[in-house]
Amino acid sequence: MTSTPFVAPRPVLADRIPQVTARDGLLVTGGALLTAAAAQVFVPLPFTPVPISGQTFAVLLVAAALGPARGVASMGLYVLLGLVGLPFYAEGASGPQVALGATGGYLAGFVAAAWVVGHLARRGSDRKVLGTVGTYALGSLVIYAFGVPWLGVTLGVGLGEALMLGLVPFLVGDAVKAALAGALLPAAWRLVGEGAPR
């Protein structure tokens, strides 16, 4: 009885993609989808076009987890997918009228905040509670630095009123989100067996 010689399987196209590239692509896409899902957890406020949502929490969590390059790519993908019509923005909104509308500055702020938070995470800021809370606060500040002035311009109001419409109502929620991030990220580092850098 003769045995059939073993023939090694030939690679398919997907086998030609380096594992690092495939992993990064999945992480970037996953971060954008997580942000889109979190944007659908929202509470509209009758006095402002800016809703309370889970969006900023996801943006900053993704940025800390992915680092600056992948974080920026993920938020850029999120903004792009909403811009072309997928219902990814808060309240299921999408399209250029949203991306360039009253809340468009916040979307630009997501990309900038991803870069800042990602860089801080690279320095280990997300491995202790206080560092994580501080990183989250700075990331939120970056988002507001883009969002509030743009809100004021599009609504034709001064900076004081823009702050009352686009920042002040969200401070308590941001504090809760920062505390939640301060619990989650250091715990995730402990789970993978690494604590705060020495």
N, C-alpha and C positions, 0 to 999 in steps of 0.2 A: 504494500500500500504506500503510495507516494503522497507526501505532504505538499500542500500548496504553499509556494513561497509567500512570505509576508510582504505585502506592498504597503509602504508608509503612505498615509493619506497626504494628498497634495494640499497646499495652503489655499484658502479662499481669499478674496480681496480684503475682508476684515482682518485677516491674519497679518496683513502688511501694515496695519495701523499700529504705531508704537503704543505699548500699554499706557505710557504716561499721557499721551495725547488722548486716548480713549477715556482714561480716568478723568482728566481735566475737563473734557467735553461733557461728560456725564455730571460732574460736580457743578459746572457752570449752568447747565440746563436745569439741574435739580434745584439750584439756588433761585433761579428765575421762577420756576414753577411754585416753589415754596412761598416766595414773595407774592405771587399772583393769588395763591390760595389764602394767604393771610390778609390780603387786601379785601377779600370778600367778607371778612369779619369786621363789620363797621357799624357805627352809630351816627346817622346824619344829625347835624346840628342846624336848627332852623335859621340861625342868624349869620351863618358863614358857609361858603361853598366847600370848606375843608371839613371832611368827616373825621371822627375818631375811628381809627382802624388798627388792625394788627400789622399793617404794612411796615411801619418804621422798625418795629421789633424784629421782623424777618430780615429786613435790609441789613441791620447792624449785626444780627446773629450770623447771617450768611457771610458778611464781610470778615468777621472775626474768625469764622471757621475756615474760610477759603484763602484768606490772605489778600494782599492788594491787587495783584494782577487778575486772579480768578474772580475776586469779588467785584472788581470794576467790570470785567467781562460779563459776569452774571447779571449785574444791575443794568448794564448796557443792553443785554439781550432782553431783559424784562421790559425796559422802556420801549425797545424796538418792536417787540411782539404786540404790546398794547397799541403802539402807534399805527401798525398796519391793520389793526382791527380786531385782534383777539380781546375778549372781555377780561383783561388782566388788571386794569386799574381798579381803584376803590369803587365799590358799588357796581361792579361789572362794566364800568365805562371803558371806552377805547377811542382810538382815532386821533388825528391831528388837532381837532378842536379841543380835546382834553389836554394833550401834550403841550399845546401852546396856549391853553386857557389859564384860568385863575390859579389852578393847582399845578401847572406845568413846572414852576420853579422847584417845587418839592421833588419832582421826578429827576431833574438835573442834580439836585442835592443828594439824591440817593447814590448816584454814581460817584460824586465827590466824597461823600461820607464813606463809601466802600473803600476808597483809596486810603483815607486817613485811618479808619478803624483797622483795615487790613495791615497797614504798616505798624500800628501800635500792637496788634496781636503778634506780629512777627517778633516784636521785642518782649513778648511774654506778658503783656498787660492783662490778658484774659485768663490768667492762671490763679489769680487771687480775687477775692470778692471786691475789695476796694478798687483794685486796678480795673476790674471789669466794669464796675459802676462808673468810674471816671471815664473810661473809654466810651461807654454808652452815652454819657452826658456830652462828651465832646463830639461824637458822631451826630447826636441830635442837634447840637448847636450848628454844625455844618449844614445839616438839612434845612434848618430854619434860616440860616444866612442866605441860602438860595431862595427858599420858598416864600418867606415873608415879604421881601422887597418886590418880588415878581407879583405876588398877590396884590400888593398895594398899587403897582403900576396898572395891572389889568382891571382892577376895580376903580381906579382913579381916586384912591384915598391916600392920606398921609401916613407916615411911618407909625405914628401912635395908634391910629385906627387899625392899620394892618397888623400890628402886634396884638391888638385885642381880638382880631378875627382869626389870626393864623398862628399864634403862639400861646398866649395866656390860657385859653381853654384846655390846652393839651398838657400843661405842666404836671398836673397830678397824675395823669395816665402815664406820662414819661417816667415819673419817679417809680411807679409800680413796675413798668417794663424794665427799668434799670435794675431794680431789686431782683426781678425774676432772672434777668441775664446774669446778675451777680451770683445767683444760686446755680444756674444751669452750666455755665461755661467752666468754672473751676471744678465742678462735679464731673463734667465730661473729661477733663484732664486727669482727674484722679482715677476715673474709670479705665482710661487707657494706660494708666501706670506712670503718669508724669505729674509732678506737682509744680509749684512755682519755681522759676529759675533761681539759682543761687546768686 
